[in-house]
Amino acid sequence: MTSSGCIRFELLAKTATLLLLSFIFGEPAKAQSYTEPYRPQFHVSPQFGFMGDPNGPIKYDGKYHLFYWGHFTSDDLVHWTQLNTNALNGTPGGFGNWSGCVVVDEQNTAGFNTEEDTAMVAVYTLNLNSTGIQQQAISVSLNHVNFQYYQNNPVIPYNGPDFRDPQVFWHEQTGRWVMVVTKPINRSIEIFSSENLKNWTLESIFNDRGAKREVWEVPDLFQLPLNGDPNNMKWVMTCGMGPNRMQYWVGDFDGSTFTLDAADNLLTGNHVRGNLFADFENGFAGWTAEGTAFGNAPATGTLPDQQQVDGFTGFGYLNSYHNGDAATGKMTSSDFIIEKRFINFQIGGGSLTDVGFNIVVENQVVQTIKSTSNAERMQWRGIDVSQHLGKTARIEVFDNATAGWGHILVDHVVFSDVQYDSRVENANWMDWGFDFYAHKTFRNYDEDDERTIGLAWMGNWAYAQSVPTTPWKGCESLAKELHLIDQGNGYELLQKPIDEFHSIRYDDFEKNNFTVNSTGHMLEFDPGRNVYEMKISFKVENENQMFGLNLAEGPGQKFVVTYDAETSNISIDRMATPFNFASKWVTKTPVYLSADSILDLHIFVDQSSVEIHAEDYRTNITSLAFTNTAAHGISLFSENGSVEVLQVEAWQLQSIWGIPTSVGEGPKKNEMQLEIFPNPVEDVLKFNTKEDIATPIKVKIFDSNGREFLQKTMFNPANSLNVSGLASGMYFLEITNDKKTGMGKFLKK
């Protein structure tokens, strides 16, 4: 079944990709200085044009390569050099080059190598713009910069749309190339094999689990050691479900078929922690059935004449579609004592009044939950029953409806002190934000690094063309090291920013053991601009606490990170930022604290984005946030009592583009101490160098983009300037003589 939402997404994605091509193939824009408003200072972004999915990240001959289909290289995955805006040359007119990958053909399987050069081969989707027909094609590079179109394309012909995003790697065990590629509308990943990159054979199709509300795109398949043990390797499949989430599966791969691991969370439900009350894997044990709607046993798949059911955990679940929508019935659980604050469960089916999930406490219905829409996809819901702790309760799942969509789906009931009310499908999510998509791993042909490192597109097709940046749109996430663990709570995919980012830290800040008991506790760390890294630890002492941080705070705006101890959820709210997205969503993420009840957050802020990591990198939240440049305040807040902050560590981060100190990169040598007052200022700005310096001095005023508004020579080191003609905003004052430089910022009212 294809929903109208899927169709809208498809059209939006195609439109956005055509715009991408117009950026790439249009007239080259003038090179920019990377000082534009909202320009990321430590994330890779193009000088101009559109950047979307990362394509073919690899390491070869000591160099990291990243394509989009422009081409960047790096020595350290931190600093990047852009080689071109279009690496694929010679594509016939009328075709577009969509996402794909790059491999290094070291064994010359395709026959493109020369005595001097080893070929890089780009594998990508060739889109016929007039019809949307998509096929897989290759291009070849011997100089490892530009790729030339292969004249015998396509290498995988196809006579329809929606067949795209190949990822290719060499499979040692079978001695051949393997490709994973999606059929988006089918919500499937097809696996092909090849001896030579030119001729491909379909081996298998994976599509039986995962979130399927929207289309599947940009797959990847790679190995990770479980719990760091190289003798226990697991295969991890990833795939995007737009817009805009990344999901993953853990399993085994034999070179032809990916098989889901029996311990994958989609089969066990272990990722939703708590006391399991019912999973319906062993019949109706503990439940009483009435009527005919639920049949004689739990459903183990889609019932006859029913649209495909997705999202249930394991193999058995309640389905009242037995004998169709006309049948009615009820399932009643055994009695239990409410000992946890929440009842989490999966629900789907019809949203009619006469179908639902009741919580009955001491013979009174206290809550009724229904499916949010008519859909055969289960979502996670979490009911707050804390006011009934200690009381006797039961669950009733009822179907009194006889019309269309008169049925209900229920599975995996868990009692917990963490509310898992995500309202999204059952999946292993890599990131809970709305701006993390098309994740790809670097393939290391040098074999000098045992890490598996990946990165994603930081954007969302719902508003990718509306973001307020120019002359570029889009960037990639931080490069992060991937780890797969199982510590008794199911498989968890950790993403930790690589240590190489430590090299751009400066201006260290640290504060330990203090209490926040208000809503406006300003942090002494002042980054000067929204380009910084922060680690912060909170001690959670009672279930009524609600606390967090306001980032990029200034007049009329803030980016709010809140932890609610009652639900153990983190929420990310960018609503109080000044730019209108096509959609402005609040992210809500369940987190499980460590045994010592400490919440650790690792945060990266970069002009127009915020990346948050929690639970030792188990939980990740990526969000765009286009904030006013002058607003870079950081404050802490606590409601319903105080919260203890155990430690704050913070660093300003240098620009990877070499933006000079004059626009806020970092301290210079021989820096003079500068005092600016009043601040904010209306008309007359006064300054004092706080020390004896030689005159004359040069005075400059410029904004955060480096645009100069004043330059003059003065002979008195303590003086004043008339700034009444400046527009409201943040500015920098720079004082220099032949030996020292001083700089400070001020706010013009």
N, C-alpha and C positions, 0 to 999 in steps of 0.2 A: 504494500500500500504506500502510495506516495502522497504525502500531505501537501496542502497548498503552501505551507511554510517552507518545505523542501524546494518546491518550484521557485518560490521567491528567492531563496538563497542561491539556487543555481543561476538565475538570471543576474543577480547582483554580482556573483563571483565572475561570470563571463564579462559583464560590463566593466568590472574593476580590472580584469586582466587585459581587456582591450585598451583601457586607459594606460595600463602599465606599458604596453607595447608602444603606444604613442609617445610616452616619455622616452622610451629607449631609442626609438627610431627617428624621433624628431631632431630638429637642429640642436646641436650641443649647446648647453647653457654655459654661461661664464662660470669659471671655477669660483667656488665660494670659500670663505675663510673659516667656516665652522663656528661663527659667532652669532648666527641668527637666533632669534627668540625660539626657545624650546629645543634648541639643537642639543642632542645627547653628547656629553663630553667624554664618556668612557664606554659607550655602546657603539658598535659599528653601524654607520648610516652612510648613504651615498651623498656625494657632493650635490647632485641634483637628480630629479626623477623619482620613480617609485621603487621602493624595496619591499618585496613580499617574502615568499617562502625562501629559506636557505636551501640552496641546491648544491649537492655534491661536496660537502665539507670533507676535506682529506688532508693528510700530512704526507709530503713526499719530498725527499732530498733536502730535509731540514727546514722545509717551509710549509706553513699552513695555508691552504687555499679555501676560499669561500666564494661561492657564486650565488647570483640571484636573478637573472643571468648576466648582470655585470660581474666583475671579477675583483676580489680583494686578496691580498696575501698578508701574512703576519709571521713574525719569528716567535711570538710568545702568546698568541691568542688574546692579547690585550691591545697592542698597538697595531693598526691596520693601514695598509697602503692600497689605494684604489688604482687598478691597472687600466680599467676601461668600464664603460657603461653598457657594452654589448659584446659579450665574449663569443656569441654564436653568429657566424658569418655565412652568407650564401644561401640562407633559407629562401625557397621560392616565394614569389609574390602570392599574397592571399592566405598565407599560413602564419600562424603565431607559434612561438616557442613557449610552451608551458613548463611547469615544474618537472624536475628530474634529479639527476645525480651525475657524478664524475667518477670514473675508475681509472687506475693506472694499469695498463696491460703489460706487465713486466715479462710475461712469458710469450708475448707476441701472438696470442691466440687469434687475433683478428687480422694479423698480417700487415699492420700499418707501421710497425717499427722500422727504423733504418739502423745502419751500423752506428750512427752517432746519437740517435735520439730514441727514447722510449715514448710511446704514444699515450697521452691521456685521451680518454674517450668519454664524451658527454652523452648520456642516455636521457631522453626527455620526451615529453608529449608534444606531438605535432598536431596543432589544432587548425582545421580548415575553417577560416573565419566565416564563410558564407553559410555553412551548414552546421557547424559545431561538431563535425565528425572528428574523432580523436584517434590517433595512431601513435605508436612508439617509434622514435627515430634516434639516430646517432650522429654525432659530429666528432671530428678528430683534431687533436692538437699535438704538434711536435715541438713547438716552442713553449708550451705550457702557459700560454697567455690567451691566444685566440684559437677558436675551433672552426674547422671548415666542414660544411654540410656534406654528408655522405650521399653520393648520387644514386645509390640503390635503395634509399629509404622508401617506404617505412620498413623497419626490421620486424615489427609486429603489425601487420595490417588489420584493420577493423572497419566495419561499415556502419558505425553508429557513434553517437556522442557518449560522454560520460565513461571514459576509459583513460585514466591518467595517473601521473605522478610516480613514475618508476623509481625504485631504489634498487641498486645492483651491488652485489658483493661477490667475492670469490669464496666458494665453499671448499675448504681443504679436503674434507672427507670424501667428497664425490669428484673432486678435481674438475669443477665446472663453475660457470657463473650462475648465480641465482638472482632473480628479479622478483620483488614484491610490488604490485601495482593494483590500484583500486578500480572497482566498478562502483562509483559513488552512489548511484540511485539504488543499486542492489544491496548496498551496505555489505560489500564483500571485498576481500583481498585475494587476488589471484597470484599464484606462485608459478613462475616460469623458470626454465633452465636453458643454458646455452653452452656450447663448446667454444664459440668464437665471437660472441656479441652481435652476430649478424642473423643467426637462425635460432629461433626460440621455440620451445615446446611447453605447453601448458601442463603443469604437474598436478596442481590441486587448487581448491578454493576453500578459504576460511571465512565463515560468516555466521557461525551458530551462536555467538554470544556477544555481549557488549551493548553499549548505548546506540540506539538506531533512530532517534527522533529526526536527526538531520543526516545529510550525506556524509560518506566516509571519503577521506582524502589523505594524501601525503603519508604513506606508510613507511615503516622501517622495521628491520629485524636484525638483532645483534645478540651477543652472548655477554653474560655477567656472571662472576663467581658469587654463589650464595654465601652470605656472611663472610665474604672475603676469602673463601676456600677455593683455590684454583682447581681442586679435584672434584668440585661439585658445581659444574657450570650449568646455568639455566639459559634458555633462549627467551628473549623478551621481544614481543611484537608491539609496535606502537602504531597509532592511527589517529588522525584528526577527525572530529565530528563537528562540522562547522554550523554556524559560528558560535563560539570558537573555543573548543576544548580538545585536549589530547588525552586519549585513553591508552591503556596498555594491558597486555595479557602475558602470563608467564607459562612456559611450556617447554616442549621438546621439538627439535627440527632435525629430520633425517636427510635433508637435501631435497626432499620433494614435498613433504607434508608437515605443517605445523600442528601439533597436538597440544591441546590445553592441559596443563598440569592438574592432577586430581586435587592438589592443594591450592589451586588458584582461588582467589576470593569470590569469584563469580560462581564457584561451585560450593564453597564452604560458608561464605558470609562472614568470615573472621575479621574483615576490616571494620565491621560495625560491632564494636566491643560491648560486652555486657553479659547478662544471664539469658541464654537462649531459652525461650519459652516454647516456641513451636516453629518447626521448619518443614513439616509435612513430608518428610522423607520416609516415614514409617507408617503410612496410612493416616487414619483419623485418630490416632492414639491420643486419648485425653479430651477428645471433642465429641459432641453429640450432633448428629445430622438430623434435620427435619426436612420434609418435602423431597423433591427430586432434582432441584437445580444443581446441587453439588455432587450428584452421582453417588457411587458407592465407595469411591476412593479419590485421593487427590489427583488432579490432572498431572501428566508428565510431559506435556507438550501442547500444541494447539489442537483444539477439539474439532470434530467434523463441522464443516461449513463456517468456521470461525476465521476471522482475519488472523494473521500470524501474531502470536503472543511473544513478547520479548521482555527480558529483564528479570525474570524470576531467578531465585538463587537455588543452586543444586538442580534437582530433577522433579520434585513434587511441589505442588502449590494448590491453593483453593481456587476453583474456577466454577462459577455458577452458570456457565453456558451449557452444561449438560442438557441435552434435549432442546437447546436453543434458548432464545430470550423469553419465550412464553413460560418456561418452567420457573417455579418459585421455590424458596426454601430458606433455611437458616442453619448456621453452624454455631454451636455454643461451646465455649471452652470450659474446662474444669475451673473451680474456684481457686483463687490464689490471694495471698496477702501482698499488698503493694509495699515493697521495700526499696524501690528505686524511684527516682523523680520522674523518669520518662519511660514511655512505651514507644519504641521505634519499630516500624514495620514497613513493608512494601505494599502498595495499593495501585490498582489500575482498573480498567473496565469503564462502565458507564457512570455518568455524573448525575443520574436522575435522583429524584427525591426518595424513591422507594428502594434504593440500594445503598448500603453503607457499612461502616465499621463502628460499632458501639462499645464504649467503655461503661460497664454497669457496676456501680459501687453501692453495696448494701441494698441491692435490688432497685436502684435508681439509675437511669441513664444519665451520665454526667457529661459525656461528650460523644458526638457523632462526626465521623470523618468520611468524606466522599472523595472519589477521584476528581482531580482538578479539571479534567476534560474527558470527552469520550475517546478513549485510546486504549489499545491493547498493549500498552507499555507501562510497566510498573515504575513508580517513583517512590523514593524514601520519604516517609512522614514520621514526625515525632510528636507525641502528645504529652503535655505537661500534666502529671497526676500528683505533683508534690503536695497539694493540699489534702490529699487522701491517704498519705502515708500511714501505714499500720492498719488500714481497713481492708475488708474482704471484697474482692472484685471478681469479675469475669468478663470475657470478651464475647460479643455477639456479632457475627458477620451475616447480614441479612440481604435477601433478594426478594422483594415483594412486587417487582415490576414485571410486566408482560410485554411491553412495547420494545422497539428497537433500542439497543444499548441497555437493555434491562438485565445486566449481569455485572458481577464484581470479581476482581482478582485480588488475592491477598497471599502474602508469603512472609516468612522469616520474621517472626515476632520476637523482639529482644527487649528485656528490661535493663535500663541503664541510667547512670547519673550524667550522661552526656546526651544532649538532644541531637539526633541525627535527622533533622528536618530539612534536608537539602532541596527538596522538591525537584530533584533531577533523577535521571535514570540510574540503574544499578551498573556501575562501571568502576574500574580502577583508574582514577583520575590523576594525571601527572601534576596538574596545577588547577587551583580553584578560582583563579581570576578569569577575566574575560579577554585577556590580551596575550595569550600564550598559545601559539598554533604552529603547525607544520614542523614539529621538532625533528631534527636530524642529528645523527651521531657522526663524529669525525672518524674516518677510516685511516688508520695509521700504517702506511706502507713502509715506514722506516723501522717499525717494530722496536723503537727505543723508548716507548712509554706504555706501561701496562694499563694506564687509566682509560676508561671509556668516557669521552667528553661529548656533550651535545649542546645545542642551542636551538632557539625557536624564533619564529617571527613574532615580534611584539606589536600586535595589531588585531583588528577585528573587522571582518568584511561588512559588518553592519554600519560602520562609520569610517572605514579606512580612507575614503576619498574626501571626508569632511573635516579631518583633523586640521587645525589652524597652523600648518607649517608650510614654508616655502623657502627655497625652490625644490624641496624634497618632501617625500612622505614615506614614513615607515623606517623601522630599524630592527635589529635583531636583539635578542635577550643576551644576558651575560652567558659566557661559556661556563658550563657546570659539569662537574664530575658526577657520574652516576654510580650508585651502589644499590644492590639488591639484598635485602635482609629479610629474615623471618625469625622474630623473637617471641613467637607464640601468639602473634596477632595477625597472622596471614602475611603474605608477601607485601613488602613495602619498597617502593622505588624512591631512593633518596637522591636529591639533587643539591650538590654543594658547590657554590662558586669556587672556581679554581684559585689556588694560592697565588698564582701569578699577579692577581689584582693587588696583593699587598705592596707591590713595587710602586704603585702610584699613590699610596697613602702619604699624607703629611699633616702637620698640625694636630698631633694626637691630643685627645681629651679623655679624661677618666674621672669618674665620680662614683663613690661606693657608699652603700648603706645610708640611705636617707628615705624620708617618708613624704608621700604626697597625700594631702588631705583636702585638696581644693580642685577647682575646675580650671585654674589658670596658672599652674606652676611652670614658670619659664625655665627652660634648661639653659645653663650657662654656655653651652656649646653653640656658637654662632658661625655657621659655615660660610656666611657671606653670599652664597648662592646655593641653589638646590643641586649640589654636586657633592655627595658625601656618602659615607658608610657608617652604620651604627649597629652596635650590639647592646641589647638591654635585657635585664633579667628582673622579673617581678616574683615576689613571694605571694602565693594565693593562700589566704588563711581562712576564708569563710565563703559560703555559697552565695552570699548577697553582694559580693564585690563586683563593681563594674569600673574598669579603668582603661587607660590607654594613652595614645599620643595624638596630638595635632601636628601634622607635618605641613610644610610650605604655608605656614600660617601668616596672614597679613590682613589688611583691611578688606572685609567682605569675603574672605576665602580661607579654606583649610582643607586638608586631606586627613580624614579621621580614621584611626585604627583603634578599635575597641575590643576588649575582652570582657565577656559576660560570664562570670563564674557560675551563675545559676544554671546556664545551659552549656557551659564550657565551649562556647563558640567565639570565634574571632569574626568581626565584621569590618569590612573595608568600605568606606563611604566617601565618594568623590563628588557628591551632589553639591557641596559648597565650593566648587571650583567654577571659574567664570565662563567656561565654554560649553555650549550645548552640543551634546552628542546626539546622533540619531536615537540612541537609547542610553540612558544613564542608570546603570544597575548598581545595587548594593550587593557586595559579595558577602556571603555568610558561610563560614567554614567550621565544622566540628573539629576540636583538637582534644587530644588525650594527654594530660599532664603526666610528668614523671612522678615516681613514688614520693619524691620530696616536695611535690606541689609547687614546682617552679616553672614559670612560663618564660622561655628564652626566645627572643626575636632577633633575627639578623636581617637588617634592612639596608637596601641600596636605593638611593634617590638620585635621579639624573635628569634634571630639567623638565622632562615631560613624562617620567615614568617612576613607579615605585615597585620594587621587588621585595617581597617579605618571605622569610623562611622561618618556620617554627618546628618544634618537636625534633630537634637535631636533624633538620632538613627533610623530615617526613612530609611535612605540609608546606606547600609553596603557593603563593598568591602573587600574580603578576597583573599590574594595572597601569594603563596610561593615565596621566593626570597633567593636563595642560594648565599650569598655574602661572599667575603673574610673576614676572622675573623678580620684582622687588620684594615678594613675599617669601621669606625663607626662615621664618621663625619656627621654633620647635617648643612645644609646651606639653606637659604631662597633666593628666586629670584623673581624679578618682571620685566616684559617686558611691553613695551608701557606705560611707566610712572611708578610712585611709587605706593606702596600700604601701607596702615596703618595696623600695627599689633596691635590689642587692648590688647591682653594678650597671654602669653605663660606660661603654667605650665608643668613641667616635673618631672619625678621621675625615678631613677634607680629602678629596681625590683630585689629582692632577688631570688636566685634559690630555687625552691620548693624541689629540691633534696638534699639540704644542701651542695652544692658545696662550698668549703672554700674560704675565702677572697683572698687567694693567686692566685685564678683564676678569681678574679674580682667581688666577690659577694657584698662586701660592706665594710665600715670602721670598723676597729678594735678599741678596747679600747687601750689607751696608744700609740696612733699612733704618730710617729715622722715625722716631716716635711722633705721631701726629694726633692732635686733638681737634675735633670738629664740633662746633656748637653755634646756635641751638640745633638740635636734631630730633625731630623734623624741623625744617626751616620754611619760612614764608618768603621773606624778601632778602635779608642780609645774612650771609653765611660768614662766620668767623672761624679762624683756625689758628693753631699755635703748634709750633714744632716741638715744644717741650724740652728743647736743648739748644745750645749755641751752635749755629752752623754758619758757614761762610755764605755771603751773599755775592751776587744776585741769585735768586731762585726762580725757577720756571714753574708756573702753575697751569695745570690742565684740569678741565672738567669733561667727563665723558660718561656715556651710559654703559650698561652691561654688554652691549653689542660692540663696544669699542668706538662708537660714533662720537666724535669730538665736538664740544659745544663752546669751549673757551680755551685759549692759550695766551698767556701773557707773561712778561718778566716783571718781577717785583724785587724791591730792595729792602723790604722790611719783613723779617721772618714771622712776625705776628701781625696779621692783617685781616681784612674783611673783603668780601666779594658780594656784589649785587647779583642775585640769582632770580630776581622776580620774573624774568622773561622765560625761565624754564618751565616746561610743562610738568604736571605732577608725575612723580615716579621716583625710582631709585637711580642715584648717580654716584660717580666716584670722583674724588678729588686727589690729584697726584701732585706732589711737591718734589722737585729735584734740584740739585746743584751738581757741582763737578765731582762730588764724593758720595753723596747719599741720596736715597729716594724714600719718600714716605707716601703712604696711600691710605685713604679711609673712605667709607661710604656714607652717604647721607640721603635722607628722604625729603623730597620737595613736596610740600603740601599742595 
